[in-house]
Amino acid sequence: MTKVRYLTEMGMGVDVHGGDYTKAACRAVADALRHSSLNFFQALKKTHDDMHITVKIGVMEPNLVDRETVAEQVPYGTVTVETGIGGMNIDAVDGGDILVIANAGILVHFND
């Protein structure tokens, strides 16, 4: 059985204070989800639970993202979270804080 991609959605999230990569990643996923309206379930004879969702997160420190917490942001389907180098860090003027920007790509597949 092969998977066919039906949707690609992107989002961006920021943690302005605290340098929390997971928080920024969760906000990026929420941003992407707010841009989506899936209207093809009836035509495909599929349900929300049939979705296979890959969430790709790009941040400067991918090992600091809690993938399970990010996966919990997606309310339907089987979710896999992948992290990689991306996003941006911006140092504070005083050097004490860090602003973290995360990018998210959400890919929705169904089995053929």
Secondary structure, DSSP 8 states (H G I E B T S, - for coil): --EEEEEEEEEEEEE-SS--HHHHHHHHHHHHHHT-----HHHHT--GGG-EEEEEEEES-GGGS-HHHHHTT--SSEEEEEEEE-SEEEE-TTSS-EEEEEEEEEEEEEE-
